[in-house]
Amino acid sequence: MRSVSIIGTGSHLPDRVLTNADLEKMVDTNDEWIVSRTGIRERHIASEDEASSDLAVRAGEKAIAAAGINKDEIDLIIVATVTPDTMFPATACLVQDRLGIPQAATFDLSAACTGFLYGIATASQFIATGMYTHALVIGVECLSKIVNWDDRDTCVLFGDGAGAAVLGPVETGGFQSFELGADGAGSNLLSLPAGGSRLPASPLTVEKQLHTLHMAGREVFKFAVRVMESATDAVLEKAGLKREDIDFLVPHQANIRIIESAAKRLGLSRDTFIVNLDRYGNMSSASIPIALDEAVRSGRIQVGDQLVLVGFGGGLTWGACVLQWTMEGGAD
Ligand code: ACO
């Protein structure tokens, strides 16, 4: 089996920024509540004519450029998203066409906020076995399109964006272990109830706002703290590492209190955690690859660093990996 690593990263955020002060004018909320309960100060919001594929293409182009390969060398494109442009065709097909990579196999992957981790775990298997050589994995969301903007419980939490990674074979380092999990019994805790085959679109589903995101926040919070610890420990054990061997942990960016609780339980300093949720909110599958891209481009992550990426979300799903970093950073 070949060793596999991330050899290029990229990200793209829509231009429009929505601040907590802006939200104060839309629902009964305030900056103090949002910052103290979540850590979020602002988020980026796609324009009316912008869809997930538009953001994904921009992030994908940057990741391919950073990898220093020709787009003809990409064999597989996976787009992880819960906000595809349409139910079908897959957004990955639209991205494949717009990027001009006709030779690549493509599919969408639905694992909510854990989508990027499921995506890189899947893509790395194809490369490790030699079936493919390079894969482009994109986490992208336009959550602003499915948020109920009258519901203060949820509308303050989410943002839009795309993060991408090119995976390829390496001599040493790269992915050391993966852990993926799901608990379908918790499927009702986070969902978009209508628009599928269970509840097709109808005047009633629109009236009841069932085409928007529904979340049981407290339950998800407790689950998130628990699995961040257990999934991190599981991948460390598989890789033969200890908690103190982690140089950087790139968590899903849902709530600063979830990250702080996980840091405490894991006995790791806050500096170990890559955090950018104050500027972007929760971008579901895009959060981890965007945080990773920023940390790589700023030069914070260096060759040889031991990273843990860990995510959790709707499904319920969770996932983590240990990745010994192999790519020169500091592109910005
Ligand atoms: N502004 C002001 N007050 C608010 C707001 C708001 N935006 N939202 C809720 N409140 C109020 C509530 O009404 C409640 O008031 P009450 O006590 O009078 O009833 C009070 O604040 C406390 O509400 P809680 O829900 O208990 O607040 P909590 O501290 O649990 O924070 C939150 C809520 C931020 C949603 C938290 O539970 C959380 O982060 N959960 C995890 C969410 C998550 O991680 N999702 C990830 C997956 S997303 C995906 O997969 C797409």
Boltz pocket constraint, residues with backbone or C-beta under 6 A from the ligand:
constraints:
  - pocket:
      binder: B
      contacts: [[A, 28], [A, 29], [A, 30], [A, 33], [A, 34], [A, 37], [A, 38], [A, 112], [A, 113], [A, 152], [A, 153], [A, 154], [A, 156], [A, 190], [A, 216], [A, 217], [A, 218], [A, 220], [A, 221], [A, 224], [A, 254], [A, 255], [A, 258], [A, 282], [A, 284], [A, 312], [A, 313], [A, 314]]
      max_distance: 6.0
